[in-house]
Amino acid sequence: MTVPAASTTDATLVARVATELSLNPQQVQRTLTLFAEGATLPFIARYRKEITGGLDEVQLRDVRERAEYLTELEDRRAAILKSIDEQGKLDDVLKAGILAADTKQALEDLYLPYKPKRRTRAMIARERGLAPLAESLWDGSLTDATAAAKAAEFVLPEVDGKPSEVPTADAALQGARDIISEQVAEDAVVRGWVREVTRAKGVVKSTVLAEKKSDESKFKDYFEFSESLGTIPSHRMLAIRRGETEGELLWRVEAPVDEINARLAGEVIGSRKATQQLTLVAADAYKRLLAPAIEVELRVELKTRADDEAITIFGRNLEQLLLASPAGEKRVIGLDPGFRTGVKVAVVSATGALVHTDTLYLHQEDRFAGAVRAMIERFKPELIAIGNGTASRETETLTKAALREMDAPRPQVVVVNEAGASVYSASDLARAEFPELDVSLRGAVSIARRLQDPLAELVKIDPKSIGVGQYQHDVNQSRLKQRLDDTVESAVNRVGVEVNTASAALLGYVAGIGPSLAQAIVTLRDSKGGFKSRGDLKDVPRLGAKAFEQSAGFLRVRGGAHPLDSSAVHPERYALVERMAKDLSVNVTEFLGTDTLVDRIELTKYVSDDVGMPTLRDIVAELKKPGRDPRAAFEPPAFREDIQKPSDLLPGMVLEGVVTNIVAFGAFVDIGVHQDGLVHVSQLSDRYIKDANDVVKVGQKVKVTVQNVDLPRNRIALSMRSDGGTSGARAGAAGEGGTRRDVQDNNRNTRDGGRDGGRPANRGSTRPAAPAAKPFVPTKGSVAPNGIRFK
């Protein structure tokens, strides 16, 4: 990740980032300096608020990413200037244009005429000596009538019996037109307005390949489809691209050709006299050179925009899932359901240690019930976690039937989202954790543990396999990985990590740690029997002062040597807290969790050059609830026992469910029938909702009313409106976007991490887009940077 070094951060760059993000330049300068010094984003956001002026994680990320873009822009500008100068073609007008360009696209437009390229028709025409004829046409000295006579002067004779390279006057004129067409197509001004007009008025059109036309196709709604280039949502663009990849669809960007051709012809002809020749030039420049190039650019732009939205949405859904309510340190029986292979059983202790495994079969009801009761009597579990995959409801039914035969207290049965459990089971990490355990049983362990602490377990799985994304295998993989890694890192550091029990996978996401240091921590922890204090972390090989500074505040040592070791107070502030306690004539232990004492602190007494009110307020909040978990309290949903499959549903039923995915057109809810139902965006609330994220979150418990059940297509329409949706638009049929198509997009996805899960359209990326090149309308006498003058 390239961030300008503190000593070389250009004042212009800082000023521009500050202006674009509406921040104080000093905030930007200090933030970039912290990044350049190796500080991590979570650390800066939590422990350096005074320096950044209280910027949050989103703002800090925006500063970093925008600075990276502008740094790359300057590097590219320097390379382009050097290249053109070495060609001996860098004049003052061109240099000024390059220095004024404020986007990468604008720079590339200016560089295009000078960029090394393969042999073109214009190059061949110049080699044949036709440049003077092109200049005569362009400078207006020729009419259509005199052009032919002039062209005859450029006819070349046969040489040594070889055919002439310019056998006729028409051939000479064609070569001259090729030269001018390339000049026009490579003009930065012309490319700029053609791109802008196409971007503003262009349409995405998709058609089906004749041999692939089928009513059963998952891309049926895109067989004859069109939508404005500027408004087509991410999920549709990605669906069309996937249809193209799978060989069913063709798609293109259809531009307003007549409008562009008319304007281009007017600008090319201007007051010149050879109107017929220049009309041909304008048509050729657009059709042969400009149109294909601009379409390629806009196809890339559409993909980038769709990727950005999908990645942002994926990150947001993943964050919500990672921060789902933990059941905590409770003994759990994990059941991974299955018909043919049986129900895999794993019993884990309150700390997640595996204590027992088994395999039960649903067709052996008596043995199943007996085995469940025996495990409950032996291990005294407080919860039973059942994966929500195939045979989930059958497993839940038998388990609850077995519990009815037992006296209270009985463990609570909870259905758990098992997305990615199979991916974890076959991973190197799972093999390292349970080398002797069958791969199928590892999934049951994961299901049990993710009920105890979703965050600690889900970090072991590739985020793309957790099933809360939209076409995640189609988007830019490096940017997706960066965003998801940032999301996981943010969630882990927000919650904090118990250093003496955390896995290496979880420790690896702590700010300043990383995989290798995480493993070193686990190795030392195992050898010495645990860490007694945060200070002991300094004994970890290769964990230096910088890593300790970045990570210590996010690591917890329960029962540590210092009372604050289990809190989010950074060790660098221990002395300050001790001083606060001393001023109140108490010790730190008495201080913790005692609101009456904490409220007596006069914060203004402790303000100093490096500690301001933001940090002091954070310290006070932590002293009141030391080591608090920011996640909500655990409260599992209750599925109706008489509703187990879609055919059991009837319109009007009111059910409890869990939001499993948020997509552009609404939210998908698990109601316990093996097929998530869709709450269309128009059915999420009694008020108008544009973005489902304004109303629901992944993992949230909700009450829904069944509106419609389409068994042949396996679709369930739900409503969260107070009237059950009777007065609103029918779910899945009206509202934002074409929902029938959108539901098909989502239904192609499964909970298994190996495929995509549906996903929402973005409320708006927090990452600022590169400013678009300003459209330019040439006027009489205007000169383009490459020298073409419009007369």
Buried (B, 14 or more C-beta within 10 A) or exposed (E): EEBBEBEEBEEEBBEBBBEBBEBEBEBBBBBBBBBBEEBBBBBBBBBBBBBBBBBEBEBBBBBBBBBBBBBEBBEBBEEBBEBBEEEEEBEEEBBEBBEEBBBBBBBBBBBBBBEEEEEBBBBBBBEBBBBEBBBBBBEBBBBBEEBBEBBEEBBBEEEEEEEEBBEEBEBBBBBBBBBBBBBBBBBBBBBBBBBBBBBEBBBBBBBBEEEBEEEEBBBBBBBEBBBEBEEBBBBBBBBBBBBBEEEBBBBEBBBBEEEBBEBBBEBBBBEBBBBEBBBBBBBBBBEBBBBEBBBEBBBEBBBBBBBBBBBBBBBBBBBBBBBBBBBBBBBBBBBBBBEEEBBBBBBBBEEBEBEEBBBBBBEEBEEBBBBBBEBBEEBEBBBBBBBBBBBBBBBBBBBBBBBEEBEEEBBBBBBBBBBBBBBBBEBEBBBEBBEEBEBBBBBBBBBBBBBBBBBBBBBBBEBBBBBBBBBBEBBBEEBBBBBBEBBBBBBBBBBBBBBBBBBBBBBBBBBBBBEEBBBBBBEBBEEEEBBBBBBBBEEBEEBEEEBBBBBBBBBBBEEBEBBBBBBBBBBBBBEBBBEBBEEBEBEBEEBBBBEEBBEEBEBEEBEEEEBBBBBBEBBBEBBBBBBBBEBEEBEBBBBBEEBBEBEBBEEEBEBBBBBBBBBBBBBBBBBBBBBBBBBBBBBBBEEEBEBBBEBBBBBBBBEBBBBBBEEEEEBBBBBBBEEBBEEBBBBBBBBBBBBBBBBBBBBBBBBBBEEBBBBBBBBEBBBBEBEBBEBBEBEEEBEBBBEBBBB
